[in-house]
């Protein structure tokens, strides 16, 4: 069973490190200014990112965070296929969820990590 320490989050703009383990981008849109080489991705899971409608509604406004998390977790409940790939990677070792947002506390990677930790 993977531990919380084996599931990390990081901005994709930070350099890739050997300790990242599997690097998984969880944004629906490719981050501006990042090359495929610099991203050093293991996987790009667009399907586990929030829907375009939800992402636009949220707009990274902290006052919408709780409702965003609730809606995003409901979306995740409907798409267990994408999560299966993520759970498989976690079974093999450390996974770093990558995101492009500026806000390090209110973004889909944080919400996804919380969901995964609550729903082993």
C-alpha beads as a LAMMPS data file, in Angstrom:
LAMMPS data file: protein, C-alpha beads

120 atoms
119 bonds

1 atom types
1 bond types

-500.0 500.0 xlo xhi
-500.0 500.0 ylo yhi
-500.0 500.0 zlo zhi

Masses

1 110.0

Atoms # bond

1 1 1 0.000 0.000 0.000
2 1 1 1.391 3.393 -0.979
3 1 1 1.818 5.923 1.788
4 1 1 1.054 9.626 1.774
5 1 1 4.795 10.279 1.387
6 1 1 4.687 8.428 -1.932
7 1 1 2.134 10.888 -3.351
8 1 1 3.480 14.379 -3.888
9 1 1 2.407 17.499 -5.718
10 1 1 4.610 19.942 -7.559
11 1 1 4.324 22.787 -10.051
12 1 1 5.395 21.621 -13.478
13 1 1 7.575 24.734 -13.725
14 1 1 9.883 23.344 -11.017
15 1 1 12.752 21.222 -12.365
16 1 1 12.280 17.464 -12.577
17 1 1 14.198 15.549 -9.907
18 1 1 15.101 11.886 -9.592
19 1 1 13.125 11.726 -6.325
20 1 1 9.887 12.665 -8.106
21 1 1 9.236 9.073 -9.132
22 1 1 6.468 8.850 -11.734
23 1 1 5.630 12.363 -12.951
24 1 1 1.956 12.735 -13.865
25 1 1 0.506 15.922 -15.329
26 1 1 -3.077 16.364 -14.119
27 1 1 -3.973 19.461 -16.172
28 1 1 -6.374 19.302 -19.103
29 1 1 -4.355 21.987 -20.925
30 1 1 -0.602 21.789 -21.583
31 1 1 1.217 24.411 -19.434
32 1 1 2.553 27.429 -21.307
33 1 1 6.274 27.582 -21.907
34 1 1 7.032 24.020 -20.806
35 1 1 8.719 21.712 -23.297
36 1 1 7.984 17.997 -23.358
37 1 1 11.636 17.379 -22.453
38 1 1 11.565 19.695 -19.421
39 1 1 8.284 18.181 -18.249
40 1 1 9.866 14.710 -18.140
41 1 1 6.417 13.142 -17.843
42 1 1 5.622 9.554 -17.131
43 1 1 1.995 10.176 -18.016
44 1 1 -0.395 13.000 -18.927
45 1 1 -3.803 12.192 -17.468
46 1 1 -6.112 14.796 -18.971
47 1 1 -9.138 12.682 -18.087
48 1 1 -8.594 12.919 -14.337
49 1 1 -8.361 16.700 -14.440
50 1 1 -11.472 18.771 -13.747
51 1 1 -13.894 19.259 -16.632
52 1 1 -13.443 22.421 -18.673
53 1 1 -16.721 23.768 -17.265
54 1 1 -15.655 23.170 -13.667
55 1 1 -12.176 24.589 -14.241
56 1 1 -13.604 27.777 -15.761
57 1 1 -16.196 28.127 -12.978
58 1 1 -13.522 27.747 -10.280
59 1 1 -11.117 30.256 -11.842
60 1 1 -8.690 29.539 -8.957
61 1 1 -10.774 31.705 -6.638
62 1 1 -10.020 30.518 -3.075
63 1 1 -13.558 31.303 -1.882
64 1 1 -14.841 28.674 -4.327
65 1 1 -12.344 26.031 -3.150
66 1 1 -14.631 23.898 -0.978
67 1 1 -17.337 23.749 -3.635
68 1 1 -14.736 23.097 -6.342
69 1 1 -13.358 20.143 -4.373
70 1 1 -16.845 18.739 -3.837
71 1 1 -17.710 18.993 -7.551
72 1 1 -14.327 17.698 -8.696
73 1 1 -14.512 14.705 -6.363
74 1 1 -17.983 13.955 -7.780
75 1 1 -16.477 14.027 -11.289
76 1 1 -13.737 11.652 -10.164
77 1 1 -16.362 9.231 -8.863
78 1 1 -17.717 9.039 -12.418
79 1 1 -14.341 8.311 -14.065
80 1 1 -12.627 5.453 -12.302
81 1 1 -10.746 4.386 -15.463
82 1 1 -8.294 7.280 -15.342
83 1 1 -7.832 6.775 -11.646
84 1 1 -6.981 3.109 -12.219
85 1 1 -3.823 4.113 -14.116
86 1 1 -2.860 6.443 -11.301
87 1 1 -3.467 3.806 -8.641
88 1 1 -1.383 1.328 -10.627
89 1 1 1.533 3.782 -10.719
90 1 1 1.185 4.405 -6.991
91 1 1 1.474 0.677 -6.400
92 1 1 4.921 0.779 -8.009
93 1 1 6.351 3.681 -5.987
94 1 1 6.330 7.434 -5.584
95 1 1 4.055 9.519 -7.791
96 1 1 4.305 13.282 -8.213
97 1 1 1.153 15.018 -9.438
98 1 1 2.107 17.993 -11.608
99 1 1 0.014 21.109 -12.186
100 1 1 0.514 24.494 -13.798
101 1 1 -1.534 26.819 -11.548
102 1 1 0.159 29.620 -9.602
103 1 1 -1.819 28.899 -6.415
104 1 1 -0.045 26.093 -4.575
105 1 1 -2.905 25.470 -2.107
106 1 1 -6.026 25.717 -4.284
107 1 1 -5.540 23.628 -7.422
108 1 1 -6.685 20.342 -8.918
109 1 1 -3.532 18.444 -7.886
110 1 1 -4.217 19.212 -4.217
111 1 1 -7.860 18.177 -4.600
112 1 1 -6.867 15.011 -6.476
113 1 1 -4.274 14.077 -3.847
114 1 1 -6.910 14.525 -1.120
115 1 1 -9.326 12.328 -3.062
116 1 1 -6.730 9.588 -3.612
117 1 1 -5.693 9.572 0.031
118 1 1 -9.323 9.294 1.148
119 1 1 -10.182 6.589 -1.435
120 1 1 -7.131 4.319 -1.446

Bonds

1 1 1 2
2 1 2 3
3 1 3 4
4 1 4 5
5 1 5 6
6 1 6 7
7 1 7 8
8 1 8 9
9 1 9 10
10 1 10 11
11 1 11 12
12 1 12 13
13 1 13 14
14 1 14 15
15 1 15 16
16 1 16 17
17 1 17 18
18 1 18 19
19 1 19 20
20 1 20 21
21 1 21 22
22 1 22 23
23 1 23 24
24 1 24 25
25 1 25 26
26 1 26 27
27 1 27 28
28 1 28 29
29 1 29 30
30 1 30 31
31 1 31 32
32 1 32 33
33 1 33 34
34 1 34 35
35 1 35 36
36 1 36 37
37 1 37 38
38 1 38 39
39 1 39 40
40 1 40 41
41 1 41 42
42 1 42 43
43 1 43 44
44 1 44 45
45 1 45 46
46 1 46 47
47 1 47 48
48 1 48 49
49 1 49 50
50 1 50 51
51 1 51 52
52 1 52 53
53 1 53 54
54 1 54 55
55 1 55 56
56 1 56 57
57 1 57 58
58 1 58 59
59 1 59 60
60 1 60 61
61 1 61 62
62 1 62 63
63 1 63 64
64 1 64 65
65 1 65 66
66 1 66 67
67 1 67 68
68 1 68 69
69 1 69 70
70 1 70 71
71 1 71 72
72 1 72 73
73 1 73 74
74 1 74 75
75 1 75 76
76 1 76 77
77 1 77 78
78 1 78 79
79 1 79 80
80 1 80 81
81 1 81 82
82 1 82 83
83 1 83 84
84 1 84 85
85 1 85 86
86 1 86 87
87 1 87 88
88 1 88 89
89 1 89 90
90 1 90 91
91 1 91 92
92 1 92 93
93 1 93 94
94 1 94 95
95 1 95 96
96 1 96 97
97 1 97 98
98 1 98 99
99 1 99 100
100 1 100 101
101 1 101 102
102 1 102 103
103 1 103 104
104 1 104 105
105 1 105 106
106 1 106 107
107 1 107 108
108 1 108 109
109 1 109 110
110 1 110 111
111 1 111 112
112 1 112 113
113 1 113 114
114 1 114 115
115 1 115 116
116 1 116 117
117 1 117 118
118 1 118 119
119 1 119 120
